[in-house]
Amino acid sequence: MDLASLFRLDGKTAVVTGCAQGLGKEIALGLAHSGASLILADILQPEDTARQIESSGARCIPFEMDILTWRLNRLNPSCRT
């Protein structure tokens, strides 16, 4: 068994926040390269990262959203703006 096969993520789904740039983007690309399907979330434009991932043959769904606001709204509906 080779080392790369130990880290395959085929059939798994990963959620990556902060995926539009920097470390979050590189993590998303690495997970996709390893076979994971992705749910991408960023307050900026996750669509650019999604296009890169989809062009490599991996599956992903991008969401442009603020994770902190979403979490607060889910925990306490009175926080909605």
N, C-alpha and C positions, 0 to 999 in steps of 0.2 A: 504494500500500500504506500503510495507516495504522499508526501506531506500536504500538497495542495488538496487532495481528496478528503483529508481530515477536516478541512474548513469549508466544504461545500454547504451551501444553504438552500439548495433546491427544495421547493415545496414549502419554504418558510416565508413569512412576511415580516418586514421590519418597518418601524416608524422612525423617521429621522426628522428632527426639528432643527431649524437653522441651516437648512440645506441649500440656500441660494448662493452661498459663498464660503470660502475658507475651509475650516476643518469639517464642518457639517456637510459641505458639498463633497469633499474627498471621502468622507465616511459613506455617504450615499452611493457614490460611484464604486467604491470598494465592495460594498454589500451587493450591489447589482452585478458586479463582475464575478462574485462568488455564487450567483444564482438566486439571490433573494428577490422577491417582489417587494415593492416599496410603497409606503404612504409617506409623501413628502409634505412638510409644513414649514412655512416661513412667512414672516411679516413682509418680506420683500417679494421678489418674483421667483417662485419655485419652478415656473414653467421652463426657464432656461436649463436648469438641471434636469428636469423631466425629459426635455428633448434629447439631451445627451444620453440619458439612460435608455430611453426608448430606441434611439438609433443604434445602441449596442445589442438590442434584442430583448432587453429585460422589460418587465412590466412595472408601471408605477402610476400612482394617482397623486397629482399635486394639489395642495390647498394653500391659498394665500390667506393667512390668518395670524392673529396674535395669540399665541398659546396661553399666555398669562391671563388675558381677558377671557378667553374661552373657559379656562379652568375656574376662574372666579364666578363666571356666569353659571357654570354647572353646579358649583358648590353652594352658591347663594343667589338665587334668581333676583333678589332685590338689588344686586350690583349691576344689573343690565343698564347700559346707557342708551 
